[in-house]
Amino acid sequence: MTYTTGNQPETTDIIIIGGGVIGASIAYSLCKYELTVILLEKQSDVALGATRANSGIVHAGYDPPPGSLMARLNVEGAAMMETVCKDLDVLYFKCGSLLVASGEKEDAVVRDLYARGIQNGVEGLEVLSGDEARQHEPALTAGITSALYAPSAGIVNPWELCIGLSEVFIRCGGKVMLNSEVTAIERSGDGFLVRTSSGSYLAKRVINAAGLYSDTVHRMVAEDDFSIIPSRGEYFLLDKNQGSAVNGVIFGCPTPDTKGVLIARTVHGNMIVGPSSESIADKDDTATTAAKLDEIRSRASQLMPSINFRDNIRNYSGIRANPSTKEFIIREVPSVPGFFEAAGIKSPGLAASIAIGRHMTGLLKASGLLLIQKQSVRDNPALLRRTIVRFSRMSPESKKALVASDSRYGRIVCRCETVTEGEVLDAIHSPIPARTIDAVKRRTAAGLGRCQGGFCGPRIASLLASELAILPTEILQDKPGSYIFTGPTKDIELTTSATQTKKVSI
Ligand SMILES: Cc1cc2nc3c(=O)[nH]c(=O)nc-3n(C[C@H](O)[C@H](O)[C@H](O)COP(=O)(O)OP(=O)(O)OC[C@H]3O[C@@H](n4cnc5c(N)ncnc54)[C@H](O)[C@@H]3O)c2cc1C
């Protein structure tokens, strides 16, 4: 039982630090057991770290060194992804990947990676000729001489996965505390006192899943034995007319720093091209630069000359949490019993995420934690699943029935992605309520399309204002301070419910 007494710290069995896909997956894995678990996230939403900006590829697992934890968890995680995404209603497609080579040197890399993949236990791998590769991906250049085909690879929506895992955790009794930055951790009896920017917690066990800052959190309780080296990756996001030119995921041949530039279809049908790889000093510097984007464009054009970069609709970057150990650090810290971590979870962390959650649960069990299934989950296994309305993907008959039952699903807010007012309202009232324009985007896809929110942004702002009973000037694009309106320009009548309106200045 979790409780709060006055200013006393809240007591709980387990604290998870970090609401990225790794913290969320651990929370999801634990939520079926008789435990009190609180997830602390310093930002205003989950999925705002590396989980926000990555390639979204469920790697097959031929790349990590054989025998590494990374290799094992990648292959296991990729195999678990389809079922979990089905259970959580998360967009995932098992589209397969091609790693393409030009010339003898790169052909040798393809053969090496094939052998490595076999050692890692990746199923279905094949070495293809250039012509066979072009049958999979007709837009590939004639210069491709061979390719490694991995049918078990896929694409997933990383934000949705993180949000889905977190929502199920909450449905099963877990707590997510946003805007709660862990600032100190102290030993307290046989547990820990965890201090945050919003209050304190007493926990028997603490799990550090703080991504780029997992080294900082580690140093709050233990000797410094690893560091996180930030590495930025920049991307192009191209319109759907380019997305249709690619069937799955295409990787260029890897270099020592990166898996090689990739060209992939996204779950929404766009094309992403990237990422670059650049060590940076500031862990939060998600800028994009002309130099890196030029580099990506030229490398991708060598693989697929027909890509029209004029159809670029957005550039973005994400920061990798590269561990100094070059291996996932998933352990109970030997010098601090009860303090666990999943640190330095660089790529293929997304692909491995579900297996990492399960692996961490195994470590907790090995440390003596009793795992007894919750009665509520035993009585109602559906608690572990979630469904959301996705109007654009419904059949005409289902759309008709839905609109007849609730007219708000008949009002299209985002024309590019066909997102309805009903879906935006669902997001605003979801277990981790969307409070910003981008939080709505992460939950509904509104604003993801060609106009990048130019059309739907004001409408979503108006819905946020009316549902949250705040002024439009208080609405944020995403992060603290990202106000989108500077002040009122006129008076309007705002619809606050189906029957009521009020006058506000906007
Ligand atoms: C450019 C790029 C491309 C990638 N492509 C792929 C890919 O295609 N496939 C793949 O498998 N993997 C990929 N990855 C890796 C994948 O994105 C990561 O492994 C995964 O997102 C890591 O999740 P995480 O939860 O560890 O970290 P994060 O998502 O960064 O989450 C950590 C969270 O901890 C919070 N936090 C930090 N400090 C504190 C604190 N003191 N108190 C409270 N909260 C705190 C942060 O705000 C953050 O939300 C890529 C990564 C990048 C950057």
The ligand as a Tripos MOL2 file, in Angstrom:
@<TRIPOS>MOLECULE
LIG
   53    58     1     0     0
SMALL
NO_CHARGES

@<TRIPOS>ATOM
      1 C1         19.5530    8.8680  -32.7120 C.3       1 LIG1
      2 C2         19.1170    7.5830  -32.0540 C.ar      1 LIG1
      3 C3         18.6580    6.5270  -32.8220 C.ar      1 LIG1
      4 C4         18.2850    5.3320  -32.2220 C.ar      1 LIG1
      5 N1         17.7210    4.3520  -32.9840 N.ar      1 LIG1
      6 C5         17.3240    3.2040  -32.3950 C.ar      1 LIG1
      7 C6         16.6790    2.1970  -33.1430 C.ar      1 LIG1
      8 O1         16.3680    2.3760  -34.3060 O.2       1 LIG1
      9 N2         16.3980    1.0280  -32.5320 N.ar      1 LIG1
     10 C7         16.7060    0.8030  -31.2360 C.ar      1 LIG1
     11 O2         16.4920   -0.2960  -30.7600 O.2       1 LIG1
     12 N3         17.2400    1.7650  -30.4730 N.ar      1 LIG1
     13 C8         17.5330    2.9640  -31.0160 C.ar      1 LIG1
     14 N4         18.0610    3.9660  -30.2630 N.ar      1 LIG1
     15 C9         18.2470    3.7330  -28.8360 C.3       1 LIG1
     16 C10        16.9590    3.9170  -28.0580 C.3       1 LIG1
     17 O3         16.3260    5.1080  -28.4310 O.3       1 LIG1
     18 C11        17.3180    3.9470  -26.5840 C.3       1 LIG1
     19 O4         18.0290    2.7670  -26.2750 O.3       1 LIG1
     20 C12        16.1120    4.0170  -25.6650 C.3       1 LIG1
     21 O5         15.2140    5.0180  -26.0550 O.3       1 LIG1
     22 C13        16.6420    4.2710  -24.2670 C.3       1 LIG1
     23 O6         15.5570    4.4590  -23.3960 O.3       1 LIG1
     24 P1         15.8290    4.9170  -21.9130 P.3       1 LIG1
     25 O7         14.5370    4.7790  -21.2100 O.co2     1 LIG1
     26 O8         17.0240    4.2330  -21.3700 O.co2     1 LIG1
     27 O9         16.2730    6.4450  -22.0360 O.3       1 LIG1
     28 P2         15.3920    7.7620  -22.2220 P.3       1 LIG1
     29 O10        14.3310    7.5940  -23.2210 O.co2     1 LIG1
     30 O11        16.3740    8.8620  -22.4420 O.co2     1 LIG1
     31 O12        14.6920    7.9340  -20.8130 O.3       1 LIG1
     32 C14        15.3730    8.3210  -19.6540 C.3       1 LIG1
     33 C15        14.4590    9.2120  -18.8640 C.3       1 LIG1
     34 O13        15.0430    9.5110  -17.6070 O.3       1 LIG1
     35 C16        14.6680   10.8200  -17.2550 C.3       1 LIG1
     36 N5         15.5730   11.3010  -16.2280 N.ar      1 LIG1
     37 C17        16.8890   11.5740  -16.3490 C.ar      1 LIG1
     38 N6         17.3920   11.9930  -15.1710 N.ar      1 LIG1
     39 C18        16.3810   11.9680  -14.2870 C.ar      1 LIG1
     40 C19        16.2720   12.3030  -12.9090 C.ar      1 LIG1
     41 N7         17.3230   12.7540  -12.1980 N.pl3     1 LIG1
     42 N8         15.0680   12.1930  -12.3030 N.ar      1 LIG1
     43 C20        13.9900   11.7490  -12.9900 C.ar      1 LIG1
     44 N9         14.0340   11.4370  -14.3010 N.ar      1 LIG1
     45 C21        15.2130   11.5330  -14.9470 C.ar      1 LIG1
     46 C22        14.7560   11.5670  -18.5730 C.3       1 LIG1
     47 O14        14.0080   12.7610  -18.5480 O.3       1 LIG1
     48 C23        14.2200   10.5490  -19.5620 C.3       1 LIG1
     49 O15        12.8450   10.7060  -19.8010 O.3       1 LIG1
     50 C24        18.4050    5.1830  -30.8240 C.ar      1 LIG1
     51 C25        18.8210    6.2730  -30.0470 C.ar      1 LIG1
     52 C26        19.1320    7.4730  -30.6520 C.ar      1 LIG1
     53 C27        19.4730    8.6480  -29.8010 C.3       1 LIG1
@<TRIPOS>BOND
     1     1     2 1
     2     2     3 ar
     3     2    52 ar
     4     3     4 ar
     5     4     5 ar
     6     4    50 ar
     7     5     6 ar
     8     6     7 ar
     9     6    13 1
    10     7     8 2
    11     7     9 ar
    12     9    10 ar
    13    10    11 2
    14    10    12 ar
    15    12    13 ar
    16    13    14 ar
    17    14    15 1
    18    14    50 ar
    19    15    16 1
    20    16    17 1
    21    16    18 1
    22    18    19 1
    23    18    20 1
    24    20    21 1
    25    20    22 1
    26    22    23 1
    27    23    24 1
    28    24    25 2
    29    24    26 1
    30    24    27 1
    31    27    28 1
    32    28    29 2
    33    28    30 1
    34    28    31 1
    35    31    32 1
    36    32    33 1
    37    33    34 1
    38    33    48 1
    39    34    35 1
    40    35    36 1
    41    35    46 1
    42    36    37 ar
    43    36    45 ar
    44    37    38 ar
    45    38    39 ar
    46    39    40 ar
    47    39    45 ar
    48    40    41 1
    49    40    42 ar
    50    42    43 ar
    51    43    44 ar
    52    44    45 ar
    53    46    47 1
    54    46    48 1
    55    48    49 1
    56    50    51 ar
    57    51    52 ar
    58    52    53 1
@<TRIPOS>SUBSTRUCTURE
     1 LIG1         1 GROUP 0 **** ****
